[in-house]
Amino acid sequence: MPPAKPLPAWMTPVNLLRVSVGVALLTIALKTLAWWISGSVGLLSDAMESFVNLAGAMFALTMVTVARRPADDCHPYGHHKAEYFSSGFEGILILGAAVAILWAAGLRLLHPQPVEELSWGMGLALLSTAFNGALAWVLLRAARVHQSAALEGDARHLITDVWTSIGVVVGLLAVRATGWLWLDPLVAIGVALNILREGARLLWDASQGLMDEAMAPEQLARVQAVLDEHAAASEGAVQFDGLVSRRAGARSHLELHMHLPHDWTLGQAARERRAVEQALLHAVPGLRATIELLPRDHATVFEVLEARREQGEQRQGSGEGIA
């Protein structure tokens, strides 16, 4: 996947999340008015999810602000993982909203009530959907550029809200066409189930980020291409191994070993490492790489111990050494 195109200077994560808060307030007003006019529990469920959008955007704004703090003695790798808390918190809010919607829809299903002024209600719902859809598109693009879990989480939630609103409008049209009042709460139940799925996905993604998930496959592919190019240019004199990676919000970390000929001077080794570092940074902007220099055919103590452990497991698996 090619690098994303640059964004206008003002489109920072903080500014975009401020816009998200403003749009959430606007959609809450529009959807609440739509429910008040129509009396539709489907529109009520849609409005309730917009409150979750507002809470999620505000928390995301707080966590992005925390993530921008520089590294300190207690956090030498920075505060970038704070964004995953935003995604997880928004997932919890989504699950709570889904339970509330299921409760309200269940009561309405047992006690159907007529809906009124559907034209105004649907019009206001579609207007708020247009705002959310446009903002979600911008946030997704910015999330790719900034490698921001908080922006992506907020965008994914807004996309869910868009589909929710469309589903509610379809349900109201069905009520108008058939006169079946139970379709309104039934659509609300479907909305709640969709919200449950999205909330669970956001929680899962947040948990993976907090557990030091590896860099994205396309990033690792660009890293490997850089290493292969430098190894080929040295005609095999330089070799790489021991590569491990992890992501922390917008920051990616990489560790690897660079094996060099025994007769190279320290100056030669330093120049080669600097060239590799510059190439890696160009391939993956924002990358933090730690390259350990080793002589050819030498391994670290940790690698030796790991190799011995793997050999022991293989012997146990094949039954060797069992009396």
C-alpha positions in Angstrom: 0.0 0.0 0.0 1.5 3.3 -1.0 2.0 6.1 1.6 -1.1 8.3 2.1 -1.2 11.7 0.5 -0.4 14.6 2.9 -3.2 16.5 4.5 -3.7 20.3 5.0 -1.6 21.6 7.9 -4.7 22.2 10.1 -5.9 18.6 9.9 -4.0 17.4 13.0 -5.6 14.7 15.2 -6.5 17.3 17.9 -8.2 19.7 15.5 -10.1 16.9 13.7 -11.4 15.5 17.0 -12.5 19.0 18.0 -14.5 19.1 14.8 -15.9 15.6 15.7 -17.1 17.0 19.0 -18.9 19.8 17.3 -20.5 17.5 14.7 -21.6 15.2 17.5 -23.4 18.1 19.2 -25.1 19.1 16.0 -26.3 15.5 15.2 -27.6 15.1 18.7 -29.7 18.2 18.3 -31.0 17.0 14.9 -31.7 13.4 15.9 -33.4 14.4 19.2 -35.6 16.8 17.3 -36.4 14.0 14.8 -37.4 11.7 17.6 -39.5 14.4 19.4 -41.4 15.1 16.2 -42.0 11.5 15.1 -42.1 9.5 18.4 -40.1 6.7 16.6 -38.1 4.5 18.9 -35.8 3.8 16.0 -35.0 7.5 15.8 -34.6 7.5 19.6 -32.0 4.7 19.3 -30.2 6.7 16.7 -30.1 9.8 18.9 -28.8 7.7 21.8 -25.9 6.5 19.8 -25.0 10.1 18.9 -24.5 10.7 22.7 -22.0 7.9 22.5 -20.3 9.6 19.6 -20.0 12.8 21.7 -18.5 11.0 24.7 -16.1 9.0 22.5 -14.9 12.1 20.6 -14.3 14.0 23.8 -12.4 11.1 25.4 -10.4 10.6 22.1 -9.5 14.3 22.2 -8.2 13.9 25.7 -6.2 10.8 24.9 -4.7 12.3 21.7 -3.6 15.2 23.8 -1.9 12.8 26.3 -0.3 10.9 23.4 1.5 14.0 22.2 3.4 14.4 25.5 7.1 13.9 25.0 9.0 10.9 26.6 10.0 11.3 30.2 11.9 9.3 32.8 8.8 7.2 33.7 7.7 6.8 30.0 10.9 6.5 28.0 9.0 5.3 24.9 6.5 8.1 25.0 2.8 8.2 25.7 1.6 7.0 22.3 -0.4 4.1 23.6 -2.9 6.4 25.2 -4.8 6.4 22.0 -5.7 2.7 22.5 -7.5 3.7 25.7 -9.7 6.0 23.6 -10.7 3.1 21.3 -11.4 0.8 24.2 -13.4 3.4 26.1 -15.5 4.1 23.0 -16.2 0.4 22.6 -17.5 0.2 26.1 -19.8 3.2 25.5 -21.1 1.5 22.4 -21.9 -1.7 24.3 -23.8 0.3 26.9 -25.8 2.2 24.3 -26.7 -1.0 22.6 -28.1 -2.5 25.9 -30.2 0.7 26.4 -31.5 0.6 22.9 -32.5 -3.1 23.3 -34.4 -2.3 26.5 -36.3 0.6 24.9 -37.1 -1.4 21.7 -38.2 -4.4 23.8 -40.7 -2.3 25.7 -42.0 -0.7 22.5 -42.3 -4.1 20.9 -44.6 -5.2 23.8 -46.5 -2.0 23.7 -46.6 -0.6 20.1 -47.3 3.0 19.6 -48.0 5.0 16.4 -45.3 7.1 14.9 -46.1 10.7 13.6 -44.5 13.2 11.2 -42.3 10.7 9.6 -41.3 13.0 6.8 -39.7 15.5 9.1 -38.1 12.8 11.3 -36.6 11.0 8.3 -35.3 14.3 6.8 -33.5 15.4 10.0 -32.0 11.9 10.4 -30.7 11.9 6.8 -29.2 15.4 7.3 -27.3 14.3 10.4 -26.2 11.2 8.5 -24.7 13.3 5.8 -22.6 15.2 8.4 -21.4 12.0 10.0 -20.6 10.4 6.7 -18.5 13.3 5.5 -16.6 13.5 8.8 -16.0 9.8 8.9 -14.4 9.9 5.4 -12.1 12.7 6.5 -11.2 11.0 9.8 -10.3 7.7 8.0 -8.0 9.4 5.6 -6.4 11.4 8.5 -6.0 8.2 10.6 -4.0 6.6 7.8 -1.7 9.6 7.5 -1.2 10.1 11.2 -1.3 6.4 12.1 -3.8 7.3 14.8 -5.8 4.6 16.6 -8.0 7.3 18.2 -9.0 8.8 14.8 -9.7 5.4 13.3 -11.8 4.4 16.2 -13.9 7.6 16.0 -14.3 7.2 12.3 -15.4 3.5 12.5 -18.0 4.5 15.1 -19.3 7.3 12.9 -19.6 4.8 9.9 -21.6 2.6 12.2 -23.8 5.6 13.0 -24.3 6.2 9.3 -25.5 2.7 8.6 -27.7 2.9 11.8 -29.4 6.0 10.5 -30.0 4.5 7.1 -31.5 1.4 8.7 -33.8 3.4 10.9 -35.1 5.4 7.9 -35.7 2.2 5.9 -37.6 0.8 8.9 -39.8 4.0 9.1 -40.5 3.8 5.4 -41.6 0.2 5.9 -43.9 1.3 8.7 -45.5 3.9 6.5 -45.9 1.4 3.6 -47.4 -1.5 5.7 -48.8 0.1 8.8 -47.0 -2.5 10.9 -46.0 -0.7 14.0 -43.8 -3.5 15.3 -41.3 -2.8 12.4 -40.1 0.3 14.2 -38.9 -1.4 17.4 -37.7 -4.4 15.3 -35.4 -2.1 13.3 -34.2 -0.6 16.6 -33.2 -4.1 17.8 -31.3 -4.7 14.6 -29.5 -1.3 15.1 -28.6 -2.4 18.7 -27.1 -5.7 17.5 -25.0 -3.9 14.9 -23.8 -1.5 17.5 -22.9 -4.5 19.8 -20.7 -6.0 17.0 -18.9 -2.7 16.4 -18.3 -2.2 20.1 -16.8 -5.6 20.4 -14.5 -5.0 17.5 -13.3 -1.7 18.9 -12.5 -3.4 22.2 -10.6 -6.2 20.5 -8.5 -3.8 18.4 -7.7 -1.7 21.5 -6.6 -4.9 23.4 -4.3 -5.9 20.5 -2.7 -2.5 20.5 -2.0 -2.6 24.2 -0.4 -6.0 23.8 2.4 -4.7 21.5 1.0 -5.9 18.2 3.5 -6.0 15.3 3.8 -3.3 12.7 1.4 -3.5 9.8 2.3 -6.1 7.1 2.8 -3.4 4.4 5.2 -1.5 6.7 7.2 -4.7 7.4 7.3 -5.4 3.7 8.9 -1.9 3.1 11.4 -2.6 6.0 12.4 -5.9 4.5 12.9 -4.4 1.1 15.3 -1.8 2.6 17.3 -4.5 4.4 17.4 -6.7 1.3 18.6 -3.8 -0.8 21.5 -3.0 1.6 22.5 -6.7 1.9 22.6 -7.0 -1.9 24.6 -3.8 -2.3 27.2 -5.1 0.1 27.4 -8.4 -1.9 26.6 -10.3 1.2 29.0 -8.6 3.5 26.2 -7.1 5.6 23.4 -9.4 6.9 20.3 -8.7 9.0 18.4 -10.9 11.5 16.6 -10.8 14.8 14.0 -8.4 13.5 11.1 -7.7 15.9 8.6 -4.8 15.7 5.7 -3.3 17.7 3.2 -0.5 17.4 2.4 2.1 20.0 -0.3 4.4 18.7 1.2 6.6 16.0 4.7 5.4 16.7 6.3 2.2 15.3 9.3 0.6 16.9 11.8 -1.8 15.3 14.7 -3.8 16.7 17.2 -5.8 14.6 20.8 -7.1 14.4 23.2 -6.0 11.6 26.1 -8.4 11.1 29.3 -7.0 9.6 32.7 -8.4 8.6 35.2 -8.8 11.4 37.8 -6.5 9.8 35.5 -3.4 9.5 36.4 -0.4 11.5 33.9 1.1 14.0 33.7 4.1 11.6 32.7 1.9 8.7 30.1 0.1 10.8 28.6 3.4 12.0 28.3 4.8 8.5 26.6 1.7 7.3 24.1 1.7 10.2 23.4 5.4 9.6 22.6 4.7 5.9 20.3 1.9 6.9 18.5 4.0 9.5 17.9 6.8 7.0 16.5 4.4 4.4 14.2 2.8 7.0 13.0 6.2 8.2 12.2 7.2 4.5 10.3 3.9 4.0 8.3 4.2 7.2 8.0 7.8 8.4 8.1 8.2 12.2 9.8 4.8 12.7 12.1 4.4 15.7 14.7 1.7 14.9 17.3 0.2 17.2 20.1 -1.6 15.3 22.6 -3.7 17.2 26.0 -4.2 15.5 27.5 -7.7 15.6 30.4 -9.4 13.9 29.5 -12.0 11.2 28.7 -15.5 12.6 28.1 -14.2 16.1 24.8 -14.3 18.0 23.7 -12.7 21.2 23.4 -14.6 24.5 19.6 -14.3 24.3 19.6 -15.9 20.8 21.8 -18.7 21.9 19.5 -19.4 24.9 16.4 -19.2 22.6 17.9 -21.7 20.1 18.7 -24.1 22.9 15.2 -23.8 24.3 13.7 -24.5 20.8 16.0 -27.5 20.3 14.9 -28.9 23.7 11.3 -28.6 22.8 11.9 -30.3 19.5 13.6 -33.2 21.3 10.8 -33.5 23.7 8.3 -33.5 20.9 10.1 -36.3 19.1 10.5 -38.4 22.3 14.3 -38.2 22.6 15.7 -38.5 26.0 12.7 -40.3 27.4 13.8 -43.4 29.4 
